[in-house]
Amino acid sequence: MAYLEDLINALMEIKNLDPENKSVNIYIAGKYLFIRRPDQEDGYYIELK
C-alpha cells in the first residue's frame, strides 16, 4: 500500500510532465482522488483503498 507522501510525490510528477497539467486541480472526496483541469468538465479519478 502506498503512503500518502508517495501519492503526493507521484501527483506532483504528473503535474510537472506536461505544461497543461500545471493548473490541474487535485482533491480527495470520500474514498476517491479526483484530478481535473479547470478548462474541462470531465477528469480522472483514482479509488483509494
N, CA, C and O atoms as a Tinker XYZ file with bonds, in Angstrom:
   196  protein
     1  N      0.841000   -1.173000    0.000000    73     2
     2  CA     0.000000    0.000000    0.000000    64     1     3
     3  C      0.890000    1.240000    0.000000    63     2     4     5
     4  O      1.842000    1.337000    0.774000    81     3
     5  N      0.572000    2.165000   -0.860000    73     3     6
     6  CA     1.364000    3.392000   -0.964000    64     5     7
     7  C      1.033000    4.330000    0.188000    63     6     8     9
     8  O     -0.100000    4.381000    0.667000    81     7
     9  N      2.021000    5.051000    0.609000    73     7    10
    10  CA     1.827000    6.055000    1.642000    64     9    11
    11  C      1.375000    7.356000    1.000000    63    10    12    13
    12  O      1.601000    7.588000   -0.187000    81    11
    13  N      0.739000    8.195000    1.792000    73    11    14
    14  CA     0.240000    9.468000    1.287000    64    13    15
    15  C      1.360000   10.304000    0.677000    63    14    16    17
    16  O      1.160000   10.947000   -0.354000    81    15
    17  N      2.519000   10.300000    1.293000    73    15    18
    18  CA     3.651000   11.069000    0.758000    64    17    19
    19  C      4.047000   10.565000   -0.629000    63    18    20    21
    20  O      4.360000   11.368000   -1.508000    81    19
    21  N      4.038000    9.247000   -0.838000    73    19    22
    22  CA     4.352000    8.681000   -2.152000    64    21    23
    23  C      3.315000    9.103000   -3.182000    63    22    24    25
    24  O      3.656000    9.424000   -4.321000    81    23
    25  N      2.053000    9.102000   -2.782000    73    23    26
    26  CA     0.984000    9.507000   -3.684000    64    25    27
    27  C      1.131000   10.975000   -4.072000    63    26    28    29
    28  O      0.991000   11.329000   -5.243000    81    27
    29  N      1.410000   11.814000   -3.108000    73    27    30
    30  CA     1.602000   13.241000   -3.388000    64    29    31
    31  C      2.779000   13.446000   -4.331000    63    30    32    33
    32  O      2.686000   14.250000   -5.259000    81    31
    33  N      3.876000   12.743000   -4.115000    73    31    34
    34  CA     5.047000   12.865000   -4.995000    64    33    35
    35  C      4.721000   12.424000   -6.412000    63    34    36    37
    36  O      5.159000   13.060000   -7.371000    81    35
    37  N      3.957000   11.343000   -6.562000    73    35    38
    38  CA     3.575000   10.869000   -7.895000    64    37    39
    39  C      2.696000   11.899000   -8.597000    63    38    40    41
    40  O      2.868000   12.149000   -9.790000    81    39
    41  N      1.764000   12.494000   -7.873000    73    39    42
    42  CA     0.889000   13.503000   -8.471000    64    41    43
    43  C      1.661000   14.757000   -8.861000    63    42    44    45
    44  O      1.379000   15.358000   -9.897000    81    43
    45  N      2.611000   15.149000   -8.059000    73    43    46
    46  CA     3.430000   16.314000   -8.401000    64    45    47
    47  C      4.250000   16.037000   -9.659000    63    46    48    49
    48  O      4.444000   16.935000  -10.478000    81    47
    49  N      4.726000   14.823000   -9.818000    73    47    50
    50  CA     5.475000   14.452000  -11.022000    64    49    51
    51  C      4.571000   14.529000  -12.248000    63    50    52    53
    52  O      4.996000   15.004000  -13.301000    81    51
    53  N      3.327000   14.066000  -12.121000    73    51    54
    54  CA     2.370000   14.153000  -13.223000    64    53    55
    55  C      2.158000   15.609000  -13.614000    63    54    56    57
    56  O      2.129000   15.936000  -14.801000    81    55
    57  N      2.012000   16.482000  -12.628000    73    55    58
    58  CA     1.810000   17.904000  -12.915000    64    57    59
    59  C      3.009000   18.496000  -13.631000    63    58    60    61
    60  O      2.845000   19.405000  -14.445000    81    59
    61  N      4.211000   18.006000  -13.353000    73    59    62
    62  CA     5.430000   18.563000  -13.941000    64    61    63
    63  C      5.742000   17.997000  -15.323000    63    62    64    65
    64  O      6.559000   18.576000  -16.039000    81    63
    65  N      5.124000   16.895000  -15.722000    73    63    66
    66  CA     5.431000   16.265000  -17.007000    64    65    67
    67  C      4.894000   17.052000  -18.198000    63    66    68    69
    68  O      5.512000   17.049000  -19.263000    81    67
    69  N      3.779000   17.712000  -18.041000    73    67    70
    70  CA     3.114000   18.373000  -19.153000    64    69    71
    71  C      2.708000   19.784000  -18.717000    63    70    72    73
    72  O      2.048000   19.939000  -17.690000    81    71
    73  N      3.091000   20.810000  -19.477000    73    71    74
    74  CA     2.738000   22.186000  -19.092000    64    73    75
    75  C      1.232000   22.394000  -18.907000    63    74    76    77
    76  O      0.823000   23.241000  -18.113000    81    75
    77  N      0.409000   21.637000  -19.628000    73    75    78
    78  CA    -1.041000   21.772000  -19.486000    64    77    79
    79  C     -1.521000   21.296000  -18.118000    63    78    80    81
    80  O     -2.609000   21.670000  -17.680000    81    79
    81  N     -0.731000   20.486000  -17.450000    73    79    82
    82  CA    -1.123000   19.963000  -16.144000    64    81    83
    83  C     -0.821000   20.926000  -15.003000    63    82    84    85
    84  O     -1.178000   20.651000  -13.858000    81    83
    85  N     -0.170000   22.050000  -15.294000    73    83    86
    86  CA     0.212000   22.984000  -14.229000    64    85    87
    87  C     -0.996000   23.516000  -13.466000    63    86    88    89
    88  O     -0.888000   23.816000  -12.277000    81    87
    89  N     -2.139000   23.639000  -14.125000    73    87    90
    90  CA    -3.318000   24.210000  -13.470000    64    89    91
    91  C     -4.315000   23.148000  -13.015000    63    90    92    93
    92  O     -5.455000   23.475000  -12.685000    81    91
    93  N     -3.908000   21.905000  -12.993000    73    91    94
    94  CA    -4.816000   20.821000  -12.629000    64    93    95
    95  C     -5.230000   20.941000  -11.160000    63    94    96    97
    96  O     -4.437000   21.337000  -10.306000    81    95
    97  N     -6.480000   20.592000  -10.889000    73    95    98
    98  CA    -6.992000   20.553000   -9.520000    64    97    99
    99  C     -6.989000   19.109000   -9.048000    63    98   100   101
   100  O     -7.485000   18.222000   -9.743000    81    99
   101  N     -6.440000   18.877000   -7.886000    73    99   102
   102  CA    -6.387000   17.543000   -7.303000    64   101   103
   103  C     -7.052000   17.622000   -5.938000    63   102   104   105
   104  O     -6.673000   18.440000   -5.099000    81   103
   105  N     -8.043000   16.770000   -5.722000    73   103   106
   106  CA    -8.696000   16.781000   -4.422000    64   105   107
   107  C     -9.203000   15.388000   -4.068000    63   106   108   109
   108  O     -9.386000   14.538000   -4.940000    81   107
   109  N     -9.426000   15.172000   -2.782000    73   107   110
   110  CA    -9.913000   13.900000   -2.265000    64   109   111
   111  C    -11.331000   14.110000   -1.763000    63   110   112   113
   112  O    -11.608000   15.053000   -1.023000    81   111
   113  N    -12.223000   13.221000   -2.175000    73   111   114
   114  CA   -13.609000   13.236000   -1.709000    64   113   115
   115  C    -13.990000   11.800000   -1.378000    63   114   116   117
   116  O    -14.060000   10.944000   -2.260000    81   115
   117  N    -14.231000   11.552000   -0.119000    73   115   118
   118  CA   -14.551000   10.190000    0.303000    64   117   119
   119  C    -13.372000    9.281000    0.053000    63   118   120   121
   120  O    -12.268000    9.540000    0.531000    81   119
   121  N    -13.602000    8.210000   -0.698000    73   119   122
   122  CA   -12.515000    7.279000   -0.986000    64   121   123
   123  C    -11.965000    7.450000   -2.403000    63   122   124   125
   124  O    -11.358000    6.528000   -2.949000    81   123
   125  N    -12.174000    8.626000   -2.998000    73   123   126
   126  CA   -11.697000    8.895000   -4.347000    64   125   127
   127  C    -10.783000   10.111000   -4.376000    63   126   128   129
   128  O    -10.979000   11.076000   -3.638000    81   127
   129  N     -9.797000   10.043000   -5.230000    73   127   130
   130  CA    -8.916000   11.171000   -5.507000    64   129   131
   131  C     -9.260000   11.628000   -6.922000    63   130   132   133
   132  O     -9.193000   10.836000   -7.861000    81   131
   133  N     -9.623000   12.881000   -7.079000    73   131   134
   134  CA   -10.034000   13.421000   -8.370000    64   133   135
   135  C     -8.954000   14.336000   -8.929000    63   134   136   137
   136  O     -8.329000   15.105000   -8.199000    81   135
   137  N     -8.747000   14.237000  -10.249000    73   135   138
   138  CA    -7.787000   15.073000  -10.965000    64   137   139
   139  C     -8.556000   15.719000  -12.119000    63   138   140   141
   140  O     -9.116000   15.026000  -12.968000    81   139
   141  N     -8.576000   17.047000  -12.138000    73   139   142
   142  CA    -9.377000   17.745000  -13.139000    64   141   143
   143  C     -8.726000   19.068000  -13.523000    63   142   144   145
   144  O     -8.216000   19.797000  -12.673000    81   143
   145  N     -8.753000   19.359000  -14.812000    73   143   146
   146  CA    -8.295000   20.663000  -15.295000    64   145   147
   147  C     -9.466000   21.639000  -15.240000    63   146   148   149
   148  O    -10.600000   21.260000  -15.533000    81   147
   149  N     -9.206000   22.887000  -14.869000    73   147   150
   150  CA   -10.294000   23.877000  -14.781000    64   149   151
   151  C    -11.012000   24.114000  -16.111000    63   150   152   153
   152  O    -12.189000   24.475000  -16.113000    81   151
   153  N    -10.333000   23.919000  -17.233000    73   151   154
   154  CA   -10.940000   24.173000  -18.539000    64   153   155
   155  C    -11.686000   22.967000  -19.105000    63   154   156   157
   156  O    -12.145000   23.011000  -20.247000    81   155
   157  N    -11.814000   21.893000  -18.329000    73   155   158
   158  CA   -12.507000   20.694000  -18.787000    64   157   159
   159  C    -13.576000   20.292000  -17.778000    63   158   160   161
   160  O    -13.402000   20.455000  -16.570000    81   159
   161  N    -14.683000   19.764000  -18.291000    73   159   162
   162  CA   -15.755000   19.333000  -17.402000    64   161   163
   163  C    -15.490000   17.957000  -16.810000    63   162   164   165
   164  O    -15.918000   17.664000  -15.693000    81   163
   165  N    -14.791000   17.123000  -17.549000    73   163   166
   166  CA   -14.521000   15.783000  -17.034000    64   165   167
   167  C    -13.100000   15.715000  -16.490000    63   166   168   169
   168  O    -12.331000   16.667000  -16.623000    81   167
   169  N    -12.763000   14.605000  -15.889000    73   167   170
   170  CA   -11.430000   14.437000  -15.323000    64   169   171
   171  C    -11.159000   12.970000  -15.066000    63   170   172   173
   172  O    -11.792000   12.097000  -15.660000    81   171
   173  N    -10.229000   12.707000  -14.190000    73   171   174
   174  CA    -9.853000   11.351000  -13.835000    64   173   175
   175  C    -10.063000   11.162000  -12.345000    63   174   176   177
   176  O    -10.039000   12.122000  -11.576000    81   175
   177  N    -10.269000    9.924000  -11.947000    73   175   178
   178  CA   -10.339000    9.646000  -10.521000    64   177   179
   179  C     -9.619000    8.348000  -10.210000    63   178   180   181
   180  O     -9.512000    7.457000  -11.054000    81   179
   181  N     -9.133000    8.258000   -9.000000    73   179   182
   182  CA    -8.443000    7.069000   -8.507000    64   181   183
   183  C     -9.150000    6.662000   -7.226000    63   182   184   185
   184  O     -9.327000    7.482000   -6.325000    81   183
   185  N     -9.557000    5.400000   -7.137000    73   183   186
   186  CA   -10.190000    4.916000   -5.910000    64   185   187
   187  C     -9.104000    4.612000   -4.890000    63   186   188   189
   188  O     -8.175000    3.853000   -5.165000    81   187
   189  N     -9.226000    5.205000   -3.724000    73   187   190
   190  CA    -8.271000    4.980000   -2.645000    64   189   191
   191  C     -8.750000    3.804000   -1.810000    63   190   192   193
   192  O     -9.941000    3.670000   -1.530000    81   191
   193  N     -7.819000    2.963000   -1.422000    73   191   194
   194  CA    -8.195000    1.796000   -0.606000    64   193   195
   195  C     -7.579000    1.877000    0.751000    63   194   196
   196  O     -7.781000    0.985000    1.575000    81   195
